[in-house]
């Protein structure tokens, strides 16, 4: 099948909103190159479960394509037309399984030495879309908060070595109510700047009660889903011949209901549940390591939802073992590695800041990382000198108020 053969019936299996968007822009889809349209459909097929920012980006692409006259249209996608594809790719059900097509296309582009040309075409296309429909100003500056070191009494590890050059390192922080103080700051921002999926609280353990208007994700709360997925992973891992590709395909094809996640249309948490499913099936180690789960959850939330506020609290992960031991569900309590988790979380906080910095209006964003129940923290943002160390006594509440 080629794009010119698309009809409204081609999208019969799509969720309602995705089907409406596809059929509404059918004429443009029919004229897009085969090397391009399945990649667009890969994002579109999940439209009903996308975050508002993701829907906005898809809508902008269709608005851009619709705004072009025939010559402009061919110029914008002409580089994709030059790519050489195989007959096997045309036979793929790229309408209903665009993700499978994308994997096969990527392998073909690498093998045929066309990957650089494809990347150049994709970058040029996205730049044109962004130029035609630039981002609107955000309601307020972004704020990222990372809490690390839960359960660690003392450590000789030199914390925040990658973040200190970018802000002020405090060694006299009075914790006060600790995490509750930070949650209160998140709640205040959610009340002042209400927006769906604009404020997040991600916890690597059992999270505290989430304030209204704040999207909450908890590693502990997903224990039943993780256990169900680990059982499926274990069966594939113990097969007579272990096939890594089959293992990956099994994860990609896992349905929400198969691990106990309800993502039926109309549920207020359907979008968030789909996001949680992706964390467990697309991330490496997110099923068994709490620190990896938080790091990946933060990365994906920032990339996909682009929130104004994100509080991430790292918790101790279990000690590393052989994969088959990690995947076996037992009744015994896993042995935790608090010191190793602290190092993981310290790097995770740095990646949190990096991924936040990649978002629009980065120069006005703020960031705080705090060693939980200890006196060490780093604050980054306007008003905080880079590379400075301060030993003066500072309340955590006062510190976060300067960032909000």
PyMOL commands that set and color helices and strands:
alter all, ss='L'
color gray80, all
select helices_A, chain A and resi 3-5+8-11+16-24+26-30+34-44+47-49+52-67+70-81+87-91+98-111+115-132+164-166+179-192+223-237+244-252+256-259+270-282+290-304+323-327+338-357+362-364+396-403
alter helices_A, ss='H'
color red, helices_A
select strands_A, chain A and resi 143-148+168-170+173-174+199-203+215-218+309-313+317-318+336-337+366-371+377-380+388-390+394-395
alter strands_A, ss='S'
color yellow, strands_A
deselect
rebuild
show_as cartoon
